[in-house]
Amino acid sequence: MGTRSIAVLLVFFSASAHAIAQRPPVFTAEDMLAIRTFAGGQPIAVSSTGRSIAYVLTDQNDAWNVQEPRPTGYVFVQTLTGGRAGTPRALTSGAVHSAFPVWSPDSRRLAFIRDEQGRGRAVVWDAERDQITPIGDPFTARIYLAPQWDPSGHAIIVAAALPDTTAQPYRVRTVKSSDARIPGDQFFTDERTAMLTAIDVTSGASTPLMQTPVVLRWFRVSPTGRQLLYVAPVPETLGVIGKEQNDTYVLPIDITTGARAAAARNLPERGRFSWSPDGKQLLFSKGNRLMALPADGSGEAKPWRESFTLAAGEPVWSPDGSRFATLVADPGVSDPELEPVKPGMYTTAQPFMDVVIASADGSSKNVTAAFDDQVSDPVWSSDGSALFFRAVNNRTYDETVYRYTIAGQKLEPIVRGQESYGRFVATPGGVVSAIEDATHASDLWLVAGGQRTRITDLNPQLARFTFSKPELFYFHNADGERLGALLYKPTGLAASDKAPVITWVYEKMTPAIHRFDARNQMFISHGYAMLMPNVKVKVGETADSFEKCVVPAVNAVRAMGFTNGEFGLWGHSFGAYATSNLITRTDIFAAAVSGATPPELFRNWASGRDRDSRNIETGQARMGGSPFEFPERYLSQSAFFHLDKVNTPVLILHGEKDLTILFGEGEMMFYALRQLGKSAEFVSYANGDHSLSRHSRADALDVNRRILEWFDRYLKPASGSRSQP
């Protein structure tokens, strides 16, 4: 071999070695499970001085937290001084979990719930002394509502939860057709009970505020501290699917140790009540008017102000009580990608809102009259000089934080971008919010003075990965309607490279464009592109709608020329309903994955649960009525009766303890495919619920491994490459 040839080979191998060395690491399922997150259902608490913040992080080492919407975690605190965030500090660790942090009115103490070995207790952290003091008696069940401080700062009000009532085993059970509630709906009924209790933060003594425990949904202490509101379901309607009603009660309270509990007054009106700033009135909406009742609930409801006639939402009062902000629906703006709402029918459509500021005399100003964005989350600065709110562009989904200054009546954007903001918490100079984007997981930021300051850095380990940012493109469905879709491509995809595509189906997907989805990134990191098309679901044509939207979206991506020609299809729950139907109607997919699938609507409708029949008639399935009214709809929109047309290999995954889509549905589909001689595999998880892997790290890893292997087998046949989950 000549010297020149050797030199060329050396350059080639050197370049190849460099390329291999520069290849970004693969983001695995283990990496996905290691991501630190803010615990769901937990508040972000900022002290009234704005100098301290408390939040709750999920315990990543607790397998119970996998796929759990209300996980265990730890309360963390940080200082916020001079525009900088201090070092985060956990107030509990290891097996001692904590939750629901709330600052005292003077910002010197933080109350929260500490839980050790299943026994919770209220504790108070004195920030100046750095001392934690348990108060009150241990709780007998997990706390599910955040405690609140009495305005004087002398006590905290806790909804002390009681243990669930264990259902007694039966040998014979009778259910009558006239029964309003049937046993099958038990799983969907929240019957958690609690006793509202005042705990003196100095003595630690507990004083019950109620005469008897109730099934408690919500409570709020009045600004005076002399009363509180609470919400409980009407007993006769509890667990009656679609017909449960809530009553609101006003309860006089005395936090003095040993005081006797007073009787609560059931308010004569129904609605979402709130306190006026002085605690003298109860406000609620009725007949598109903001109404007021005396604080004790007596007397007749009257309009808050005769001159204020807007159909306002809940008032968000300024700190001095001189005005409030509220959201008012703007009927002039709608989403063209969603079917017009039919009365009584499920829809993903949300009304577009305007921010209105109302003064104490009833005069008002629409701050966002010129907007066609979706606005939300109005919150006042601590001094009441400005109102902050969020706006989402209905086309790009870019988000903006606006500030409206009262003195100058000036509206200005202070932060905007291709990112997604969480709920706002006010500080003296701005707001604290969780912020994420498509390639960065959520962190807390302080937004003030046109700048933002990072508070948390939960996942520095993610910096070594290269994540993909989705593209928003448009296609026309089979009815000629223009719809959006998200398309992720593997990072570093060269013009000559060809990638297989996984199509994830559900309903409207594009609003998630600026949110970080770790599971999507995991599959993309393994060399897959991901397509997520919007679907315009029409009543009585649910499966038809998916076919009319998904197939054109796939064809549009195929025409882009970057794919290897192999498309996979994947859906879960309602998305699995779509998946199971699509493979009976088209052969464009090389493989499919259907998780927790409902392949038919007849047995699902007659599952012995009112929840299911309601969901199919007027809920997500949108049949528009019963199978006796529309038998042809139930036949044509159910995959089961068309499984003989399936030519796509399908992997069916189902949890044996799934009480949302019953396990027998997945079995039913697999057995039919088996009898028809189709290519199918059925994976059941003995402890799996609707999520397949909730509370199990091993099951979560197994689910992702199996899906990757399935798509590798059918979507990467030429390369023979196999992903490492």
N, C-alpha and C positions, 0 to 999 in steps of 0.2 A: 504493500500500500504506500502511495506517495506521501511526501510530507504535507502537500496541500490538502489531500484527502483527510489525513489525520487531523489537520488543523480545523477543517470544516466540521468533522465529527466532534472534535473537542468543543467547538463553539456551540454545536447543536445540543450536545449533552449538558453543557454548562447552562445554556438557555433553558433547557427542559428542567434541569435541577432547580434553577432559580424560580421557574414558574411554579413548580411543585412546592418550593419553600414559601412562595408568596400566596399560595392558595389559602383562602380563609378557612378557619376551622368549621367543622360541621356542627350546627346547633342541634343537639339531641333532645330526646324526651327527658333525660335526666337534667339537662340544663334548663329545660322548660319548668320542671317541678321545683328547681332551686331558686326561681325568681321570687324575690321578696315583694310582698304586696301589703297594701293597707287593708285591714280587716273589714270585710263587708258588714254593713249595718252599724258601724261605729262612727261616732262624731269626730270631727276635727275641732278642737276647743282652743280658742285664742283668749287670753286674759283681757280684761277690760282696758288695761294699760297698753296692751299690744306688745308687751315685753316678753311674753312667754307663750308657748304653744304646746299642746298635748295631742297625741294621736295614738292609734293602736295599730301595731303590725302583727300580721298573722304568724303564728308559730309554725315555721316550715318543717320542724322536726316531728310534728304531731301528725301521724298518718290520718287521723280523723278529719283533718282539714282539707284533704284532697277533694276537690269538687264541692266543698261545703260552703254554702252562701253565708253562713253565720259562724265563722271559724273561731277557735280560741286564739288568743294572742297576748301581747304585752303592751302596756301603756308606756309610751316614751314621752319625754319632755325635752324641750330645747328653749334656749333664750333667743330673743330677737331684739338686739340692741345695735344702734348705730348703723342700721341697714345690713347687719350681718347676723347670720344664724350661728348659735353656739353648737357645741358638740352634743349629739343626741345621747340621752341617758334613759335606760330602761328602769322602771320602778319595780318590776318583778322579773323573774327569769326562771329557767328550768321548768319544773313541774307546777310552779305557781303562776297561773295566768291572771290577767287583769283586763278590765273592759270599762267602757262608758265614763271617760274622764269628763269632769265639768268643774270649771273654776268658780270660786266663791265671788260674791259681788265686789269684794275689795281686792281681788286678784292674788291674795296671799296664800290661799290654800286650794288644793286640788282634791276633790272627792272622786273616788272611783270604786269599782267593785273588784275585789281580789278573790280569786278562786283557787283553792288548793284541795286536790283529791275530791273534787265534786262538791265541796262545801264552800259557798260564796259568803262574803262578808263585806260590808261597806267599810272603807278606810279613808282617812284624810291625810294627805301629805302637806306638811307645813314647809313651804318653799324656803322661807328664811332660815328656819332651824334645820332643814333637811331631815325631818322626822316624820315617820309614818305611824299613824295611830288607828288601830281597829276600833270601830264604834258599832253599837247596836248588837243584836243577836245574829248568829250565823243563819243564813238562809237555807231553806230545805229544798229548793229547786233553783235551777239556773235563771238568773235575772234576764229579762228580755226587753225591758224598757229602760232608757237612760234615767238616772236620778236627776232631781232638780233641787237647787238651793232655795230655801226660804229667802225672800228679799232682804231680811235683816241679817242674814249670814249666820244665824244661830243654829240652824238645823238643815238637814237635807231631807227631801221627800223621796222615798223609795217605793217602787211597786214590788213588794216582797212576794215573789212567786211561790206558789204552792205545788207540791208534787202532783203529777198527772194521776188521774184516777185509773187504776188498772181494770181493764175490761174483764168481767167474770166469764170463765169458760161456760159453754152451754152444750147441752146434748140435743135439744130441740129448740128451734127458733121459728117464730111465725111472723111473717111480714104481710100486711094487708095493703091492697091497692089504694086504700084511702089514706095510708100513712103519708104525712108530709115529708118525713125524712126516712131514708132507707139505709140499711147497714153499710152498703157498698160505698157510701159517700163519707164514711167516718174519717178516712185518711185525709180528706180535703178540708176538714173542719178544725179550726183553731179554737180549742177549748181551754187554753191556758188561763188559769185564774191567779189573782194576786190580791193582796191586801195593801192598800196605800198606808204607809207608815212614816211618821216623822222621827228622825233620829237626831237627838241633841249632840252637836259636835264637841261640846265641852264635857258633859257627863257621860255621853255614850248611851243614854237611856232611850228606849224605843217607846213610841206612843202610837197605837193604832188610830187611824183617822177615819176608818169606815166601821160600820157596825157588823158587816159581814163581807167576806171576800166576793169578788165578782169576776166574770170573764172580762178582763180588762184589755182594751185595744189602744188606749191613748189617754194621757192626762196632761194638764197644764196648770201651774200655780198662777194665781192672779198677781198683778203688780203690787197689790196691797199686802199679800200674804195671808189674807183673812178667808180666802175661798180658793177652791180649785175646780176646774172642769175635768170631767172624765167621760169616756165613751165606752159603752158596753152594748153588746147585741141584745135585741129583744129576745127573751128566752124561747118564745114560741117559734121564732124564725131561725134560731141557731142551727146551722148545718143544713138548712133547706136551700139547696143549690139554686142560685140566681134570685132568691127571694129573701135572703138574710137582710134584716134592717137593724140599724144602730140607733140607740137613744143616747142623748147627751144629758149629763147630770151636773148640777152645780152643788158642791159640797162645802158647807162652812167648816173651817178647820181651826183648831187651837193646838199649837205645837207645844204648849206647856206640858211638862212631864206629868203624866197621870190624868190629863184631861179626858173627859168622856167624849166618845165619837158622836157626832151629830148625824141626823138623818139627811140623806141627799134628796134634792128636788129634781124630779124628772122634767126637763124642759118641755114646754108644750109644742115646740117647733122642732123640725128635723133639718139638719144641715151641718156644715162645717163651721163651728163657732170659734171665735177668738175674743180675747180681752181688749177693751179700749185701753189706752196708755195709762189712764188714771184708775183703772180697775172698777169703774162705776157702771160700765155697760158691757153687754155681750153683743157681738156683731156677727151677722151671718147673712147669706144671700137667700132671697126668696122671690120668685117671680121676676128674676132679672133686676132686683133692687137690693141694695145694701140696707139691711134692717138692723134695728137695735132693740135690745131688751134690758131692763134693769139688771144689775149684777146678781141679784138673788133669784132671777128667773121669774119673778112675779110680773103681773101686768101684761099689757098687750104690746106686741111687737109693732114698732113704728119705723118708717124710713129714717135712716141715719140723718140725712138732710133732704128736705123736699126738692132742693135744686140739683141733687146728685142722682142722676137717673141711669148711669151706665151699669151694664151687667158686669160688675166687678168681681174679681176673685178675692182671695183672702188679703186683707190689708197688711202691708208691711210698714209699720209706723217708724217715723224718724225718732231719734232718741229723746227729743224734747216734746214729742206728741203733738206737734203743730201741723203735721201733714202725714199722709201715707202714700206709698206707691202700691200699685196693684196691676195685675195683668188683665187685659180686656181683649176678647176675641176680635180679630179683624176678618170679617166675612169676605173681604175683597181679595184675599190671597188664599190660594189652594195649591196642592201638589198635583201636577198633571199626570204623574206616574202612578197615582193611586186611583182606584175605582171610586166614584162618588159614594158617599156614605148612605146606606139604606137604613131606615129606622129599625132599631132592634138588632142590627146585624153587626158582627165583629168587623173591626177595621183597624189597620195600623195607622190610619190618618189621625193626626193631631191638629187641632185648630191653631192657626197662626195667631200670635198674640202681639198686642201693643203694650208698652209701658205707659201708664197714666199716673200722674201725680195729682192727688186731691188735697186741697187745703181744708182747714178746719171749718170754713164757712160753706163748704160744698162746691166751690169752684174747682175746676180741674184743667189739666193740660196734658194732651197726648204728646209725649216726648218723641215717639217713634212713628208718627203718622206717615212719614215719607218712606218708611222701611218696607221691604217685602221679605226681609229676613225673619227667621224664627227667633224671638227674643224670650229670655227666661231669667230666673234667679236674681231679681232685684234685691239689693242689700244696701243699707245706708252706711256711710262712714261713721265712725264712733262719735264724731262731733256733730253729725247731722248736716254737714255743709254740702255733701255730695251724695249722689246715688250712683251705684255701680250696677251694671247688668251685662248679660252675655247675649251676643247675636250670632246666629249661624246662617251663613249664606245658603240659600236653598238650591243653588246650582253647583257650587264648588265645595260646599260644606266647610269652607274656611271659617274660623271663628274669630270674634273680636270682643274685647272687653271695653265697654264704654263707661265714661264718667260724665254725669250730668251735674253741673255745679249750680246750686240754688241761687246764690247771690247774683251771678251774671247770666243765669239761664243759658249756660253754654254746654253743648253736647260735643264730646270729643272722644276719639278712640285712643286708648292708652297702650293696648297690646293687641296685636292681631297676627294671624299666621295660619299655616297648614298644620293645625294642632287641635287638640280637644281639651276643654277645661271642665273641671269638676265643679261641685257646688262651692259658692263663695262664702268665706267667713270674714267679717269686717275687722279691720284694724284702724287705728287713728288716721293713718295716711293712705289706706288702700284696702286691698283684700288679699287673703291667702286662698290659694286654690291648688288642687292637684292638676298637673298638666302632663299630657302625653302626646306622642305623635306616632306615626306608623312605624318608626324605627327606634323609638325610645319608650321604655316602660314609664309608668306614672311616678312622678315625684311631686313634692310640695314646693311651691314657689310663693314668694311675697311679691305682689304686683302693686307698685306705688310710684307716684311721680313720673309716670311714663317709662319706668324701668322695672325690671324684675330681678329678684335675688333668689338663688336656689337655697332652699331650706334643707331638703333631704337629698341624699345620694344613695338610694337603696340598693342599686345593682351595678356597682362599678365593674363587675366581672363581665357584663354584657358588652363592654367596649371592645373586646377582642373579636366579636362577631360582626360580620357585615350583613345587615338586614336589607330586605327588599322593600321599596316604596311602591304602593300600587298606583296604577294609571287609571284614570276615569275615562271611559270611552262610551260611545252611544251606538245603539243598533236599533233596528225596527223589528218588532215582533210580527207574528203572522197576520195580525189585524192591522198592520201598518202604523202602530203606535210607537213613538220614540221613547226608548228606555235607556237607562244608564247601567253600567256594569263596572266592576273593579277587576283589574288584571294585574297580578303579580308575576314578574319574571325573575328567574334565578339571577342573582347578582353576578356581574361579569360575563353575561351571556354575549358571546361574540356574534357577528353577523352570520358566520358560517355554522354556528351551533344550532342544534335542534333540540327542543325540550318537550317532554310529555306534559300534558295539562290535566290537572285535577279540577273538576267542576263541582264547586260546593253550592248546594241549592237550599234556599229557605224562602224568603219573600223579598223584602226590600233590603238590599245589602249596602248600597252606596253610602248611607250616612256613617258607616264605620271606617271610611277612608283614612281618617286621621287618628285612628285608635290602634294601639299596639296589640297585636294578636299573636301570642307566643306560639300557639299551635300552628297557625298558618306559616309562620316563619320557620318552624321546624320542618315542615314538608318542603317548603321552598329551598331550604338549605340542603336538602337531599336531592336537589336537581329538578324539582317540579315547578312548573308555572301553575298558578291558581287563578281560576276564573270564578267570579261571583256575580251572576247577573241579577238584575231586578226582575221581579215577576209581578205582573198586574193581575191579581186574582179576582175573578168575577163570580158572582153568586150562582151556584148550580153548575159551574164549569171549572171546578177547582183543578182537577187533573188536566183538563184541556188547557187551562191557563198556563200551567207549567210547560206543557209541550209547546205551546205557541210562543213562549218567551225563551226557554232554555235552548231549544234547538237552533233558532236563528242566532243566538249569542255565540254558541259553539261554532257555527258556520262562519260568523264574523271573525272569530279568533283564528280559525283554520286559514282564512284568506289572508291573514297577516304574514304568513310564510315563515314564522320562526319555530313552528312546532314540528315534532317528528311524526305527526299524523295520528298519534295515539292519545285519546281522551278518556279520562276516568270520570265517574260520577259518584258523588258522595253526599249523603244527607243523614240527618238524625231527627227523630221524632216527626214533626210536620215535614221536615226536609226528607226524611226517610219515606214518608207517604208519597212525596213527589218522586223520589228515586224509584220506588217500587212501581209506580205508574209509568214513569218515563221508559223504563226498560221493556215494558209491554208495547210501546208505541214506536220505538226507534232502535236501530242497531248501530248508531254512531259512536257508542261508547264501548271501549275495549274491555272494561271491567267496571263493576259498581260495588259500593259499600253502603249498606242500609242498616243504620243503628236504631234500635227501638222502633221498629216499623209497624204501622197499622196498615196492613195490605188490603183491608176491606172495611166497609162502613156499616154493614148490617149487624154483625155480631158486636161490633164496637158500640153501635147505637144501643143494643140490647144487652149490655154488659152487666146490668144490675146496678148501674150507677147513673143517677140523674145528671151528674157532672158530664158524663160522656155523651148522652143523648143531646144535652143542651149544646155541648161543644160542636157536635156534628151538624145540628140543625141551624143554629145561629152564631156559633163560635167560629173557630179558625177554619174548620172544614167547609163552612158556608153552603150547606146543601139547601138552605132556605125553607126546610120543613122536614117532616118525618118520612120514613121509607114508604108509608102508606099513602102519603100525598104525592111523592115523587119517586116511585120505584125505579124508573128508568135512569134517573140521576144516580141513584145509589149503585146501580149495576155498571153504568158506563164510567163512573168516577172511582170505582174500586179496582185495584190492580188484580186481586185474587181471581176474578172471573176472566182474566185475559192472560194469565201466566203461561198458557200454552204458546204464546207468541214470543216469549223471552228467548233471546239468543245470546244475552250478555252474561258472563260469569258474575255471580253476585255473592258477596260475603255478608252474611246476616249476623248482627251482634245484638244480644239482648240480655238484660239483667233479670234473674229469676225473681227478684223482689221488686220489680218495676210495677208501681201502682198507678203510673200515669198512662202508659200503654201496656196493657197486661201481657205477661210473658207468652201466653198462648197465641198471641197475634204473630210473633216471630216464628214460633213453632209451626203455625198454620201455613205460613208462606213457604218455609223450608220444606215441609212435608209435601206440599203440592208440587214444588219444583222437583223434588226427589222422585215422586211418582211419574212426573212427566219426562224424566230422564234429562233434566237440565243440569248445568254446571253450577253448583251452589255449595257453600259451606256455612254451617251454623255454629256459632260460638256463644255459649251461655255462661254467664258469670253467677255463681251460686249466691254471692252476697251483693250482687250488683242491683242498683235501683235504676231509675230512668237515665241517670248519667253514665251508667255502666260501671263506673269505677269509684263512686263516691266513698270516701273513708278508706281507700286502699291504694297505697303507692304501687304495690305489685300489680294490681289490676290496671292501673293507669298506664304503667309501662307496657303491660301486655297488650292492651287495646291499641296503642300507637304502633307497637312492633308488628302486630298482625295486619293493620291497615297498610303500613309501609310495605310489608312483604307482599301483600296482595297486589298493590299497584305496581310494585317492581316486577312481579311475575308477568303481568299483562301489558304494562305500558313501557317497559324497557326490554323488550325481547331481543332486539338486535345486539345491543351492547352487552347483554348478559350481566350488567352491573347490578349489584344489590346494595341497598342502603343499610347503614348500621344505625338502628334506632337509638 
